[in-house]
Amino acid sequence: MAFGRSGRGTSTGRVRRIAATGPDDLGVHDPEAGAPYSTRPVDVVLEDAFGVERPLVVVTGDRLAGTSRAVHRALRRMLGDRVLVPITEPHTTDLRAVLRRARAAVERSGPVVVVADDAPPALLDQVSAGVVATLDAGVRLVLTTRRTFLDAHLAPPTRAVLEGALIEVPADEDGPIGERVRPVARARAVLDPVGWSSLAPLGLLRTVVDGERLGVGTPLTPQLLTDLAPVHLDALGVPRLGPDDLRRTVRELLRADHGGLRLLRTARRRDRGHLVADRLFSHLADRDPAGWAVPEAFARELWGHLAPDERARVARVALARGDDQVALWLATQVPPDELEPEALYRLGVTLAERSAAHTPEPGRWDGGALRWLTSALDGADPDLVRRVHHQIRRIESRSDRRDGIPGARVATDDAPSRRQLVRLRVRDPAQGAVGQREHQEHDGGGQHDEGELVHPRRGGAVAEDDAGRG
């Protein structure tokens, strides 16, 4: 059936009747996807939701909770005669364009169900009240998503729309159902450094998993993987490998089959090859003793490969995961308008805590923390305003105790004060290119420490005092 790709931002997969689809059409790529299904109480809830012609259904659950497979089963049982339009590139899809094309197809094919599996913030941000108003029994929208994506500081109106259509797949008392049908023991063995003769493949696998955990939309090509991999290779003590050796190792991982467990597979994203790890690994990385925290160094290296709008989205996911320091790196030079007030507040608190603990210069990044916090006041609710003011007072009182200089005092001598003087200049358009950072420091014309963050003001100007951290 013709639908597929007819323009940028509207990529969809194979279109056919739901009754003729399999779990892989909804993103279930596990070998066990064809195993007998174990029914649960949530199945009745899903079938009721699809049976009463709800125009929007949003389903979330923990990793390995069987969310995608449960949605597919309920769709087949209740809407098997409808046409399924799967969104294959949710990170780049123009949702309104997909829905318009689905509406045009209704006259030819009958009612349509548009489905996006593991919908990221880039897609969730588009689910406005206006979009929902275009849905009806002819064109319905079904989204599965992670809880961390829902919690990634979406705009309040969008969050309200999604919450109003939300169905949660609860965790079983015995743990995620996927742990009972997937080869978890083999996955743990893969993640155990003891089992490898060379740790280079494990370092590459961890790099792919970290990109997936943060919901990065940029295609993870073999070239990008080799650029990011040194962070994990160094952490594992792997000697530096050349690009050819790393690419050869990637090919070996794509061919590797550990008792039916594929370590990596290739997908398509933005018309480019994209490396994907088995979802078991991201689950274990977050919840298992074999797991690890996303390194700050990974965020620092990733920053230069992301467009500014994607930096904001990935930073939001990092905050939802509780990886606040990672988010702080990713939010470097992100305009405050790209982030919700609560996210700005979290970044300000995180930088203030790091600033207070700096050795040998406590308070070094207080200026940057204050800018994040004051940016959070725009559009903040009364409770957030109270919390912002409390944090600002803490920083100012700490500064007063440290050197007795009021934070509002303006320098009058010839020597500029790092804490008091903030010089603004209009950003050169060339400086907006991906991968470039500000490294100017105000006192003495020196350089920031490697990787220090500079927080941009509104209106395209850049604050050049010590706004970052090292």
C-alpha positions in Angstrom: 0.0 0.0 0.0 1.5 3.4 -0.9 2.3 5.6 1.9 5.9 5.2 3.0 8.3 8.1 2.4 7.0 11.1 0.4 9.0 13.8 2.0 11.4 14.9 4.6 10.2 14.4 8.1 7.4 12.0 7.3 9.2 8.7 7.2 6.9 5.7 7.9 7.3 2.0 7.6 5.4 -0.6 5.7 1.7 0.2 5.7 -0.9 -2.7 5.9 -3.8 -4.0 7.9 -3.1 -4.4 11.6 -4.2 -8.0 11.5 -1.4 -8.8 9.1 1.4 -7.2 11.2 3.8 -8.7 13.7 5.4 -7.4 16.9 8.5 -6.2 14.9 6.2 -3.7 13.1 5.9 -1.9 16.4 9.6 -2.0 17.2 9.9 -5.4 19.0 13.1 -6.8 17.5 13.8 -9.5 20.1 14.0 -13.1 19.0 11.5 -13.9 21.6 8.9 -11.6 20.1 7.2 -14.7 18.6 7.0 -16.6 21.9 3.6 -17.3 23.5 2.1 -14.2 25.1 1.4 -14.1 28.8 -1.7 -12.2 29.5 -1.9 -9.5 32.2 -4.6 -7.2 33.7 -3.2 -4.3 31.7 -4.3 -6.1 28.5 -7.9 -5.5 29.4 -7.2 -1.8 30.0 -5.5 -1.5 26.6 -8.3 -3.3 24.8 -10.9 -1.0 26.4 -9.0 2.1 25.4 -8.8 0.9 21.7 -12.4 -0.3 21.8 -14.0 3.0 22.8 -12.4 4.9 19.9 -10.1 7.1 22.0 -8.3 9.3 19.4 -5.0 9.4 21.4 -3.5 6.6 23.5 -0.1 7.0 25.2 1.4 3.9 26.9 4.4 3.8 29.1 6.3 1.2 31.1 9.7 0.2 32.3 12.2 -1.2 30.0 11.5 -4.9 29.3 8.0 -4.5 30.7 6.5 -5.8 27.5 4.9 -2.5 26.6 5.3 -2.6 22.8 4.2 -6.2 22.5 1.1 -5.6 24.7 0.1 -2.6 22.5 0.5 -4.7 19.4 -1.6 -7.5 20.8 -4.4 -5.1 21.8 -4.4 -3.4 18.4 -4.7 -6.7 16.6 -7.6 -7.8 18.8 -9.5 -4.6 18.7 -8.5 -2.8 15.5 -7.3 -5.6 13.3 -9.2 -4.3 10.2 -7.6 -0.8 10.5 -4.5 0.3 8.5 -1.4 0.6 10.6 1.0 3.5 9.8 4.2 3.0 11.8 6.4 6.0 12.3 9.9 4.7 11.7 11.9 7.9 12.5 10.3 9.5 15.6 13.3 11.7 16.3 12.8 13.6 13.0 9.2 13.1 12.1 6.9 16.0 11.5 3.8 14.7 13.3 1.3 17.0 11.6 2.6 16.0 8.2 2.2 12.3 9.0 -1.4 12.9 10.2 -2.3 14.9 7.1 -1.1 12.1 4.9 -3.0 9.6 7.0 -6.1 11.7 6.7 -5.7 11.6 2.9 -5.3 7.9 2.9 -8.6 7.3 4.9 -10.7 7.8 1.7 -8.7 5.1 -0.1 -8.0 2.6 2.7 -10.4 3.2 5.5 -9.6 4.2 9.2 -5.9 4.6 10.0 -3.9 4.1 13.2 -0.6 6.0 13.4 1.8 4.4 15.8 5.2 5.5 17.2 7.2 3.1 19.4 9.5 4.5 22.0 8.5 8.1 21.1 11.2 10.5 22.2 10.8 14.1 23.4 11.3 15.4 19.8 8.0 13.7 18.9 6.2 14.2 22.3 6.8 17.9 22.1 4.6 18.0 19.0 1.5 16.5 20.7 -0.4 19.7 21.3 -4.1 20.2 21.9 -4.3 21.4 18.3 -2.9 18.1 17.0 -5.2 16.1 19.2 -8.2 18.1 17.8 -7.4 16.7 14.3 -7.7 13.1 15.5 -11.0 11.1 15.4 -12.2 7.6 14.6 -10.7 7.9 11.1 -7.2 8.8 12.2 -6.0 7.7 15.6 -2.6 8.1 17.3 -0.9 5.6 19.5 2.4 6.3 21.2 4.6 4.1 23.4 7.3 5.9 25.4 9.6 5.7 28.3 8.8 7.2 31.6 12.0 9.2 31.4 10.9 10.7 28.1 7.5 11.7 29.7 9.4 13.3 32.6 11.9 15.1 30.3 10.5 18.6 31.2 7.9 18.8 28.5 5.9 22.0 28.2 3.0 21.9 30.8 0.2 22.0 28.2 1.8 19.1 26.3 2.4 17.2 29.4 -1.3 17.6 30.4 -2.4 16.3 27.0 -0.2 13.2 27.3 -1.1 12.5 30.9 -4.8 12.7 30.0 -4.3 9.9 27.5 -1.8 7.8 29.5 -1.9 4.1 30.3 0.9 2.7 32.4 2.1 -0.9 32.1 2.8 -1.7 35.8 5.9 -3.6 36.8 5.3 -7.2 37.8 6.0 -8.3 41.4 8.6 -10.7 40.0 10.3 -8.0 38.0 9.9 -7.0 34.3 8.3 -9.7 32.2 11.2 -9.4 29.7 13.6 -10.7 32.3 11.7 -14.0 32.3 11.7 -14.5 28.5 14.9 -12.8 27.4 18.5 -14.2 27.9 19.3 -12.0 30.9 22.1 -14.2 32.1 23.9 -14.1 28.8 23.5 -10.3 28.6 25.1 -10.0 32.1 27.9 -12.2 30.9 28.5 -9.9 27.9 28.6 -6.8 30.2 31.1 -8.5 32.6 34.6 -7.3 31.7 36.0 -10.6 33.0 34.6 -12.5 30.1 36.4 -10.6 27.4 39.8 -11.4 26.0 39.9 -7.8 24.7 37.8 -5.1 26.3 37.6 -3.0 23.1 34.2 -4.6 22.0 32.8 -3.9 25.5 33.9 -0.3 25.3 32.1 0.1 22.0 29.0 -1.6 23.2 28.9 0.7 26.3 29.1 3.7 24.0 26.1 2.6 21.9 24.1 1.8 25.1 24.8 5.3 26.6 23.6 7.0 23.4 20.4 4.9 23.7 19.9 5.7 27.4 20.1 9.4 26.7 17.7 9.2 23.8 20.1 10.7 21.3 18.5 11.3 18.0 21.6 11.9 15.9 22.4 8.7 13.9 25.1 6.7 15.6 27.1 5.8 12.6 30.3 3.7 12.8 32.3 6.9 12.4 30.5 8.7 15.3 30.9 5.6 17.4 34.6 5.5 16.9 34.7 9.3 17.8 32.8 8.7 21.1 34.3 5.3 22.1 37.6 6.5 23.6 35.7 7.7 26.7 34.7 4.1 27.6 37.9 2.6 26.1 40.0 4.7 28.4 37.8 3.9 31.4 38.3 0.2 30.7 42.1 0.6 30.3 42.1 -0.3 26.6 45.1 1.0 24.7 44.3 3.5 22.0 43.2 1.9 18.8 43.3 3.3 15.3 40.1 4.1 13.4 40.5 1.1 11.2 40.8 -1.2 14.2 37.7 0.3 15.8 35.6 -0.1 12.7 36.8 -3.7 12.4 35.6 -4.2 16.0 32.2 -2.7 15.2 31.8 -5.1 12.3 32.6 -8.0 14.6 30.0 -6.8 17.1 27.4 -6.7 14.4 28.1 -10.3 13.5 28.4 -11.5 17.1 25.7 -13.9 18.3 25.8 -15.0 21.9 23.4 -17.9 22.0 20.8 -16.0 20.1 21.6 -12.6 21.6 22.6 -10.1 19.0 24.8 -7.4 20.5 24.3 -4.8 17.8 22.1 -4.4 14.8 21.8 -1.7 12.1 18.8 0.5 11.5 18.1 3.5 9.4 17.8 7.0 10.8 17.8 10.2 8.7 18.7 8.0 5.7 21.9 6.9 7.3 23.0 3.7 9.0 22.4 3.8 12.8 23.8 1.3 15.3 21.4 0.0 17.9 22.2 -2.3 20.9 19.8 -4.9 22.2 17.5 -3.2 24.7 18.5 -5.7 27.4 21.8 -3.9 27.8 20.3 -0.5 28.5 18.0 -2.1 31.0 20.9 -3.8 32.8 23.1 -0.8 32.6 20.6 1.2 34.7 19.4 -1.5 37.1 22.0 -4.2 37.5 25.3 -4.6 39.4 26.8 -5.0 35.9 25.7 -1.5 35.0 27.4 1.8 35.0 26.6 5.5 35.2 26.7 7.6 32.0 30.1 9.3 32.3 30.4 13.1 32.2 33.2 12.7 29.8 30.8 11.0 27.4 28.5 14.0 27.5 31.4 16.3 26.9 32.4 14.5 23.8 28.9 14.0 22.6 28.2 17.8 22.9 30.1 18.7 19.8 28.2 16.2 17.6 24.7 17.5 18.5 22.8 20.4 17.0 21.7 23.1 19.6 18.1 22.0 19.7 19.1 18.4 20.2 21.5 19.3 23.0 18.5 20.8 24.9 16.4 17.6 24.4 19.2 15.2 25.4 19.9 17.4 28.5 16.2 17.2 29.4 16.4 13.4 29.2 19.5 13.4 31.4 17.7 15.5 34.0 14.8 13.1 34.0 17.2 10.2 34.5 18.8 12.0 37.4 22.1 12.5 35.5 22.2 16.2 36.5 26.0 16.6 35.9 25.7 15.0 32.5 22.8 17.4 31.7 24.9 20.4 32.8 27.5 19.5 30.2 25.0 19.0 27.4 23.2 22.3 28.2 26.3 24.3 27.4 25.3 27.3 25.2 21.7 26.1 25.1 19.5 29.2 25.1 17.3 29.3 28.2 14.2 29.6 26.0 14.8 26.0 24.9 14.3 24.7 28.4 11.4 24.7 30.8 11.8 26.7 34.1 12.1 23.6 36.2 14.9 22.3 34.0 16.7 25.7 34.3 16.3 25.5 38.1 17.8 22.0 38.2 20.8 23.1 36.2 21.3 26.1 38.4 21.2 24.0 41.6 23.6 21.4 40.1 26.1 24.0 39.1 25.8 25.8 42.4 26.6 22.5 44.3 29.6 21.9 42.0 30.8 25.4 42.4 30.6 25.2 46.2 32.7 22.0 46.2 35.4 23.4 43.8 38.9 23.1 45.0 40.9 25.3 45.5 38.4 28.0 44.6 35.0 27.5 46.2 32.3 29.5 44.5 34.1 29.6 41.2 31.0 29.1 39.1 28.5 30.9 41.2 27.9 33.4 38.5 26.9 30.7 36.0 24.6 29.1 38.6 22.9 32.5 39.3 22.2 33.0 35.6 20.6 29.5 35.3 18.5 30.3 38.3 17.4 33.8 37.3 16.5 32.4 33.8 14.1 30.0 35.6 12.1 32.9 37.0 10.5 33.6 33.5 7.3 31.6 33.5 7.9 30.0 36.8 4.9 29.1 39.1 4.9 30.6 42.7 6.4 27.4 44.2 9.3 27.5 41.8 9.8 31.2 42.3 10.1 30.5 46.0 12.7 27.7 45.5 14.7 29.9 43.0 14.9 32.8 45.5 16.0 30.4 48.2 18.8 29.0 46.1 19.9 32.5 45.1 20.0 33.6 48.8 22.1 30.6 49.6 24.7 31.4 46.9 24.8 35.1 47.9 25.2 34.3 51.6 28.0 31.9 50.8 29.7 34.6 48.8 29.3 37.1 51.6 30.8 34.7 54.1 33.7 33.9 51.8 34.9 37.4 51.0 32.5 39.9 52.5 31.7 41.5 49.1 28.0 42.0 48.4 27.0 40.3 45.2 25.3 43.4 43.9 28.4 45.7 44.2 29.7 47.1 41.0 33.5 47.2 40.4 34.9 50.8 40.3 38.6 50.2 40.0 40.6 49.5 36.9 41.0 45.8 37.6 37.8 43.9 36.5 36.3 41.6 39.1 35.4 38.1 37.8 32.4 37.9 40.1 31.1 41.4 39.5 31.6 42.2 35.8 29.7 40.5 33.1 30.6 41.6 29.6 28.0 40.9 26.9 28.7 40.8 23.2 26.5 39.8 20.2 27.2 36.3 19.1 28.9 36.0 15.7 26.7 33.8 13.5 29.7 31.6 12.7 29.9 30.8 16.4 26.6 28.9 16.3 28.2 26.0 14.4 28.0 22.6 16.1 31.1 21.8 18.0 32.3 25.3 18.8 32.5 26.6 22.4 33.3 29.9 24.1 36.6 29.7 26.0 37.1 33.4 26.8 37.5 34.2 30.4 37.1 37.8 31.7 40.0 38.2 34.2 43.4 38.4 32.6 42.1 37.3 29.2 42.9 33.7 30.1 41.2 30.4 29.0 38.6 28.4 30.8 39.6 25.0 32.1 39.0 22.3 29.6 35.3 21.8 29.0 34.1 24.7 31.1 30.5 25.7 30.4 29.3 29.1 29.2 25.7 29.9 29.7 24.1 32.0 27.0 22.0 35.0 27.7 18.7 35.6 26.0 18.8 37.5 22.8 21.9 35.9 21.3 24.5 37.4 23.7 27.1 35.4 25.5 28.2 35.9 29.1 31.9 35.8 29.2 32.7 35.6 32.9 33.3 32.4 34.7 29.9 30.8 34.0 31.1 27.3 33.8 32.8 24.5 35.5 35.8 22.2 34.8 
